[in-house]
Amino acid sequence: MANRNSFLSKFTSGLLTWGLFWLVLITLAAGLLFAHGFAILLEAWSKPEYSHGPLIPVLSALMFLRELKEYPPQPGPKRDRWQGVVLILLSIVVAFSGKILQIDSLEAYAIIIWVAGILLISFGWETGKNFWPPVVHLAFMLPLPGMLYYEVSTSLQLISSELGVWFLRLASVPVYLDGNIIDLGVLRLHVAEACSGLRYLFPILSFSYIFAVLYQGPKWHKLLLLFAAAPIAVFMNSVRIAMAGILMQHFGAEWLEGFTHFFEGWVIFMSSVLILFLFAWVLLKLNPRKMRLVDALDLDTHGLLPQAARLKLVQPSAALIAATVMMIAFVSVWPFVPDRAAVAPERFAFAQFPQQFGDWRQIGKERRFSPAVERVLSADDYIAVQFGRSPDEPSLDFFSAWYEDLAADGVMHNPEICLPGAGWEIAKVELVDIASELNLEAPFNINRVIVQRGEERMLVYYWFTHMGRAIPRNATAKFSVLTRGVVAGRFDGAIIRLISPIKKDQPEVEADAQLNDLLTKLLPQLPRFIPGA
């Protein structure tokens, strides 16, 4: 028993150093401070697009241990640790901003900044700055901001649809593409959000990053391998869509479900990895310095685990102690940081929207969307109706969606992205001020878009509105909510869209005049349903 206690005492005395004590303490404080950020990551990792997320920290840790082998221990004091304290403070500020502004992703992003700060404190600037590859790799575990995710997903749907149809035509399959709907005649294949390819793109990007780091060829080879990931993922997703179309054409829709389950996930991922290896092999053949692919990849894992024992060498530096005390102080006050509080404005529901504005009368009943569309729209209230003046003129489409929190849900929906998904092509986009046409003194900037599908053409006006201001771009609308809205406690807003058909040989100015005439009569009534300042 005495020998056993002696061994345990010797082991713990070498492991439980003061430096390690402060490192564990600041890590526990970070766990409490960034608890919501970790919850955001766990929620994102439960989705198919980010299911690779739990592997990213593990792979980054292995990359770090691999880099650490190149830098032997350097005992003694270091004066270049305070840059890490600055990063720790920055991570706190970012997390604080995320909490105040209710931008959940910021609280998750702050974790990576904190990790970078800890490395600089532990190793000093001169050594710690060399560990940037594993820190940057952690970015692949983060979910994209909602607005960016929606735009990327929608764009990938359209690209995958176009390429999928091109492959189908190569296979002599008669097909017609209408937006992101592939029409095979008797069957229609909808390229939905789940078919955008994001669930393949993110893991492939992570793998290509590690591949580029391990690759021992020229730097321009590394860049090509890194940037090749996205085209490869899109290519393989388009091949999957094309194969699904061929199966539907020849064997019917009942074969599609089994094929989809089989060809998802690892099959696409491994196929993309093989293409990446093939691309690297081609690059090596073009390199004057002849190397085998095995030799070009630094796959040496010898001595990684012993590097973890260097934790006990962490020094109880003034920078580490100061950062720990700062973290504990912020953890103590964190529960008292107020959440952003909104003032719910009084408004009339769109169900009470007038059916007549001057000589413009509502035509037909209000259109209601399917539950699936309403779920994507995420609006707290919306209206979709048509107005007309006379049987000789085309009716105009009016749509508006109101959100209690415009920044959280509303800014993701951009007609320039949604309309191409319905088969329309963007012919022209311009930012215009129509204040003079509406007899307004203040500027009224909107997006004026011409879309076409075959010989059909439409004129589209759309803009976002927050606290009574017309805001043409979604990013600007979100910024308005996060600045003026936070100060005033007003996060509500809306998107407004009007559409006028353009007849064959009809001048665009006539369609403009119709939209402006309806807007002139409609705008004075809008504040009852979309509260202004």
Buried (B, 14 or more C-beta within 10 A) or exposed (E): EEEEEEEEEEEEEEEEBEBBEBBBBBEBBBEBBBEBBBEBBEEBBEEEBBBBBEBBBEBBBBBBBBBBBEBEEEEEEBEBBBBBBEBBBBBBBBBBBBBBBBBBBBBBBBBBBBBBBBBBBBBBBEBBBBBEBBBBBBBBBBBBBBBEBBBBBBBBBBBBBEBBBEBBEEEEBEBEBBBBBBBBEEEEBEBEBBBBBBBBBBBBBBBBBBBBBBBEBEEEBBEBBBEBBBEBBBBBBBBBBBBBBBBBBEEEBEEBEEBBEEBBBEBBBEBBBEBBBEBBEEBBEEEEEEEEBEEBBEEEEEEBEEBEEBBEBBBBBEBBBBBBBBBBEBBEEBEEEEEBEBEEEEBBEBEEBEEEBEEBBBEEEBEEEEEEEEEBBBBBBBBBBBBBBEEEEBBBBBBBBBBBBBBBBBBBBBBBBBBBBEBBEBEEEEEBBBBEBEEBEEEBBBBBBBBBBEEEBBBBBBBBBBBBBBBBBBEBBBBBBBEBBBEEEBBBBBBBBBBBBBEEEBEBEEBBEBBBBBBBBBBEEBBBBBBEE
